[in-house]
């Protein structure tokens, strides 16, 4: 089977560098354009199944990526929604640094040790998102294609597990808005990463901007 693991398009809070978490922030006009570009890229790809986070930025990205004719196939799964940042949600990194500097430093240097204040740890996110991935792939055959639209932290922890990396290494690669990661394998436990952070449908080579949140 093949899995197209995508991230949602840009939101106003992404552009500002605010931690979104599970606050339901919609796509910005830029994010909508990115998702439409993803749809153009996937127009002739025979997607068998489509699953997205229920947060509107991921759901809308998936709808635009599928196009009107295929949008009705979309299923929503709360297990692949973004990490709950708790008290950090809606704040800039500079604001978090003023009130919670030690935890912010740990999040950047030892993210696997952090439990978000009033939120989740990366281990909790991996456990639920892997459960969601397994559920999304149930019954898929060798020639089937799954489109899964999720979030930055979710994609990173899933990719860490597939690549055999500890989740402490999730900052060693990026997940751009509406990026595509292509995974292939006979089943969910034997996946290979064929493409990583491919956003060529909207961003030129060397052109990807690094987001300030997460």
N, C-alpha and C positions, 0 to 999 in steps of 0.2 A: 504494500500500500504506500501511497504518498500522502504526506501531510504538509500543507501550506500553513505554517504558523506565522500569523501576522500580528502586528501591533496596530492599535487605533491611530487615526490621524491626529494632527496637532489640535490642541485646545487653547483658549486664551491663557489659561493657567500654565500650560507648558511653555508658552512664549514668555510669560512673566517669570518663570522659575518657581512657581508655587507647588507645594506638595498637594496632590489631588487625593490620592487614596481612594476611598469609596464615596466621596462626595461626587454627585452626578453632574459633572461639567460637560456641556455639549461641545461638539467640534466647532472650531473657528472657521471662517471662510477659507483660510489656508488649508485647514484640515479636511474640509469638504472637497476641495480641489485635489488634495492628495489621494483621498479615497476614490474619487472619480477616475483619477489616473490609474490607480490600482485596478479598478473595474475594467478599464480599457486593456490593461495588460492581461487580465484573466478572462476576457470576453470569450475566447475560444478554448479555454481550459475546461474539460468536462468534469466539473465538481460533482461528486457523488453526494456529499453531505456537508452541511455548513453549521458551525456552532460558534456562538459568541458569548462574551460576558454580557449580562443584562444592563450594565452601565451604558448610558446613551452614546457615549463617544465610541465605544466598541460596537454596539448594535448598529449604529448609523454607518460606521465604516464598513461593516459586513454587508449591510443592505446595498450600499453604493458599489461595493466590490462585486457583488453578485449581479446587480442590475435588476430592473423591474421584472423581467421574465423569470428570474430565479429567486427573488427575494423571499417568496413564500416558503422556501425550503429551510429557512433559517430557524435554528433552535437556540434557546438561551439557557445558559448554565451558570448559576451563581458561584460554582466552585472555581471558575476561571476569572472572577473579578479581581481587581487590583488589591494589593496589600492594604490593610487598614492601617493608616498612619496615626489614627487616634488624634491626640491633641496637636499633632503637627499639621493636620490637614488645613489647607488654606493659607499656610504661612510660607514666607520666603526663607531661604536658607539663612540669610542674615538675621532674620527675626528669631529663628530657632537657635542660632548661635548665641543670642543674648540670653535666652531663658533655659537652654538645655545643651550647653556646649560640649560636655563630656560625652553625652549620648550621640550627638551629631558627629563628633570625631570618631567614635567607635563605629558608627554607621558607615563612615567613609573608609575606615582602616580595617575593621573587623566586623563586617555586617552580620555575620552569622551569630554574633554574640548579643545582638540587640533585640529587645522586646519593645516595640513601639509603645509609648505611653498611652494606655487606653486602646491599644491596637494589637497587631500581630507580630510574630517573628517570621523570619524567612522559612524556617522549618515548617511552621504551620501553613504558610502559603504553598510550599512544595507539596506537603501532604495532600491538601485539598485540590490543588491544581493537577497533580498527577492523577488523582482519582477522577477528575473531570476529563483528562485526556484519555484515560482508559475507557471511560464510558463513551466518549465521542467516537472511539475507534471500534467499538464492539460490532462484530458482524461484517466489517469491511474486508473485501477480498484483495487479491494481489494487484488488480488493475484499478482499484477505487482510489478516489482523491478526496481528502478531507480538507476543508478550509476552516481553520480555527483562529478567530480574532480575539485577542486578549490584550494584555498590558505589559508595560516594561518589566516590572519585577516578576510577574508571572512567567513571561517568556524567558527571562534570564534564569530563573531557578529550574524550569523545565529543561532548558538547554544544558545547564550545568549537569543535571542528572544524565542526560543522553550522552554528553561528552565525557562523562566519568570524572568531572571536576567537583571538588568540594564547593558548597554554595558560598564560601568565603571568597571565591574567585569570580563572582558574578560581575564585578566591575572591569574584568579584563577584556570584555567585548561590548559592543553597543547594540542598541535596538532603536533605530530611527522611527519616526512616524510612518505608519503604513508599510514598514519594512516587511520583507518576506524571508522566511527561513524554510528551506525545503528539506524535509526529512523523508527517508525511504527505508523500508524494511518489511520483513514478513509479518511482524507483529510489534506491539508497542514496546516490548522489552528488548527488541533487537533493531533499533533504529540507527541510521547513520545520518549525519548532517552533511547534506550535499551542497546547500547554499546557506550562508549566514549573513544576516543584516543586508539583504539585497534591496535597495531602494532606488534602483536605476530608473524606475518609472516616473520619478519626479525630481531626482537630485543628480547632478553630474558627478563624475568621479572627483574625489577630493572635496566635494562641496557640502558634505553633511555637517550640520551644526550640532554641537554637543549641548544637550539640555542641562539646565542648571539644577533642576530638582531630581531627586533620586540619586 
